[in-house]
Amino acid sequence: MRLSSLATLLAFTLVGCSGTPPQSTSSSSGGSSSSSGGSSGSSDASASSSSSSGGVDAGPQKRTVFIASNFAVDGSYFGTDPAAAGLGPRNFASVLCNNTANGAKLAGTYEAWVSGPGPDIQPIDTTVDWYLPDGRTLVLKAGSSPNTLLHAIDQNAKGEANTSQFVWTGLGPAGAAAPNCNGWSDKVVMGTTGNPTATDSTWTADKQIGCGRLAAFYCFQRK
């Protein structure tokens, strides 16, 4: 009887030593492996996302337009100021735009939206988004007609509210020449102005006023 009990005890001990590890340990190991696999999957997804991001179109360029209301000038100023000699009225007005932009620390180069003398002005670039100097106010979205603005051009280069009532342009909605104080050299005749509060085509061609009156002008970033 004693020998039988000893044999039974020995058999029970051998079974306990050779059994499989507890189920919870196996599950934990499997979970760790699964977790590792999940981390790898996340890494792959991140790489895929990064690759996708690299291929995403950045969208239209942003450019700036402002009203140079710090230069309220009569209609002959662009053509008769001594500094305009050799430049021509339009180029001289663009110099004033760039001086104003530089003073406000705006990036890029600018062109005054005024007519010649000379060939018609370069049309407004409709492949870019046009913003006011505050960087938040969208004036014209890429692909849209400049005859209709989303917001009036009513900020100066520093992003401050415009104070001028009229804007010298000498230009119709599409950039074609309109009366312009005889090439910006005559105070006696009439010149075409835009309305700086307008979002329709009158932003550029609104009223003809006497060229002896004071008005501002628009500046568009060219690059």
C-alpha positions in Angstrom: 0.0 0.0 0.0 2.9 2.3 0.8 4.6 1.5 -2.5 1.4 2.2 -4.5 1.0 5.6 -2.9 4.6 6.5 -3.7 4.1 5.6 -7.3 1.0 7.7 -7.6 2.8 10.7 -6.0 5.7 10.4 -8.4 3.4 10.2 -11.5 1.6 13.4 -10.3 4.9 15.2 -9.9 6.1 14.3 -13.4 2.8 15.5 -14.9 3.2 18.9 -13.1 6.7 19.4 -14.3 6.1 18.6 -18.0 2.8 20.5 -18.4 2.4 23.5 -20.8 2.9 27.1 -19.4 -0.1 28.8 -17.9 -2.5 30.1 -20.5 -2.3 33.7 -19.3 1.5 33.7 -20.1 0.9 32.4 -23.6 -1.8 35.1 -24.2 0.5 37.8 -22.9 3.2 36.7 -25.3 0.8 36.5 -28.2 -0.5 40.0 -27.2 3.0 41.4 -27.2 3.6 39.9 -30.7 0.3 41.3 -31.9 1.2 44.7 -30.4 4.5 44.6 -32.2 2.7 43.8 -35.4 0.3 46.7 -34.8 3.2 49.1 -34.3 4.6 48.0 -37.6 1.3 48.5 -39.3 1.1 52.0 -37.9 4.6 52.8 -39.2 3.6 51.6 -42.6 0.4 53.7 -42.5 2.5 56.7 -41.4 4.9 56.2 -44.3 2.0 55.9 -46.7 0.5 59.1 -45.3 3.8 60.9 -45.6 4.1 59.7 -49.2 0.6 60.8 -49.9 1.2 64.2 -48.2 4.3 64.7 -50.4 2.1 64.3 -53.5 -0.7 66.6 -52.4 -1.0 69.8 -54.5 -0.1 72.8 -52.4 -2.8 74.8 -54.1 -2.6 78.3 -55.7 0.0 80.8 -54.7 -1.0 83.6 -52.4 -0.3 87.2 -53.5 -1.1 90.5 -51.9 -3.0 93.6 -53.2 -3.4 96.8 -51.3 -4.5 100.4 -51.8 -1.7 103.0 -51.6 -3.8 105.4 -49.6 -0.7 107.0 -48.1 -0.3 108.6 -51.6 -3.4 110.6 -52.3 -2.3 112.5 -55.4 -3.9 114.6 -58.1 -4.4 113.1 -61.5 -1.3 114.7 -63.0 1.2 113.5 -60.4 2.4 110.3 -62.0 3.4 112.2 -65.2 4.6 115.5 -63.9 6.6 114.7 -60.7 10.3 115.2 -61.5 11.1 111.8 -60.1 9.0 110.3 -62.9 11.4 111.6 -65.6 12.6 108.7 -67.7 10.4 106.2 -65.9 7.0 106.9 -67.4 3.8 107.4 -65.3 3.0 103.7 -64.8 6.5 102.7 -63.8 6.8 105.7 -61.5 3.5 104.7 -59.8 4.9 101.2 -59.4 8.0 102.6 -57.7 5.7 104.3 -55.2 3.9 100.9 -54.7 7.2 99.2 -53.9 8.4 101.9 -51.6 5.1 101.6 -49.7 5.3 97.8 -49.6 8.9 97.9 -48.4 8.0 100.3 -45.7 5.3 97.9 -44.5 7.7 95.0 -44.8 5.6 93.2 -47.4 7.3 90.6 -49.5 7.5 90.6 -53.2 7.5 93.3 -55.9 4.4 95.4 -56.9 2.9 97.1 -59.9 0.5 100.0 -59.8 -2.9 99.3 -61.3 -2.9 102.4 -63.5 -3.0 102.8 -67.3 -0.1 103.9 -69.6 1.0 105.8 -71.7 2.2 102.7 -73.4 0.7 99.2 -74.0 -2.2 98.1 -71.9 -1.3 96.9 -68.4 -0.7 93.2 -67.7 -4.0 91.6 -66.7 -4.6 90.5 -63.2 -3.2 87.0 -62.6 -6.2 84.8 -62.0 -4.1 81.7 -61.3 -3.3 82.9 -57.8 -5.3 83.8 -54.7 -5.3 87.5 -53.9 -5.3 88.6 -50.2 -5.2 91.9 -48.4 -2.1 92.6 -46.3 -3.7 91.2 -43.2 -3.1 87.8 -44.8 -6.6 86.5 -43.9 -9.0 88.5 -46.2 -9.4 86.8 -49.6 -10.1 89.4 -52.3 -10.1 87.2 -55.4 -9.9 83.4 -55.6 -7.9 81.7 -58.3 -9.9 81.0 -61.4 -12.4 83.8 -60.7 -13.1 86.8 -62.8 -11.6 90.1 -61.5 -14.9 91.7 -62.4 -16.3 90.4 -59.1 -14.3 90.5 -55.9 -15.0 88.6 -52.7 -13.9 91.6 -50.6 -13.2 95.2 -51.5 -9.5 96.3 -51.8 -9.8 98.5 -48.7 -6.6 98.0 -46.7 -3.3 99.9 -47.1 0.1 98.2 -47.1 0.1 97.9 -43.3 -3.3 96.2 -43.2 -5.1 99.4 -42.0 -8.5 100.6 -43.2 -8.4 102.7 -46.3 -9.3 106.4 -45.9 -9.5 107.5 -49.6 -12.7 108.0 -51.4 -11.4 107.5 -55.0 -8.6 105.4 -56.6 -6.9 106.5 -59.8 -6.9 103.7 -62.4 -7.5 105.0 -65.9 -8.5 101.4 -66.5 -11.7 99.5 -67.3 -12.6 96.1 -65.7 -10.5 94.0 -68.1 -7.5 96.4 -67.9 -8.2 98.3 -71.1 -7.2 102.0 -71.1 -9.8 104.5 -70.1 -9.6 108.3 -69.6 -6.5 109.0 -67.5 -5.8 112.8 -67.3 -4.0 112.8 -70.6 -1.4 110.3 -69.6 -1.4 111.5 -66.0 -0.1 114.9 -66.9 -3.1 117.2 -67.0 -5.0 118.6 -64.0 -7.7 120.2 -66.0 -9.3 117.2 -67.8 -11.1 114.1 -66.4 -9.7 110.7 -65.2 -11.2 107.3 -64.4 -11.3 106.2 -60.8 -12.3 103.0 -59.0 -14.4 102.7 -55.9 -12.4 101.2 -53.0 -15.5 100.0 -51.3 -16.9 98.0 -54.3 -16.8 94.3 -55.1 -18.2 94.6 -58.6 -16.4 96.0 -61.6 -16.6 99.5 -60.3 -13.6 98.7 -58.0 -11.6 99.7 -61.1 -13.9 101.7 -63.3 -16.5 103.7 -61.4 -16.5 107.5 -61.9 -14.6 110.1 -63.9 -13.5 113.0 -61.8 -11.6 116.1 -62.3 -7.8 115.4 -62.5 -7.1 118.2 -60.0 -8.7 116.1 -57.2 -6.8 113.8 -54.9 -7.1 110.0 -55.1 -5.1 106.9 -54.1 -4.1 103.9 -56.3 -4.0 100.1 -56.2 -0.9 98.0 -56.0 -0.8 94.3 -57.1 2.0 91.9 -56.2 3.6 90.6 -59.4 6.1 88.1 -57.8 
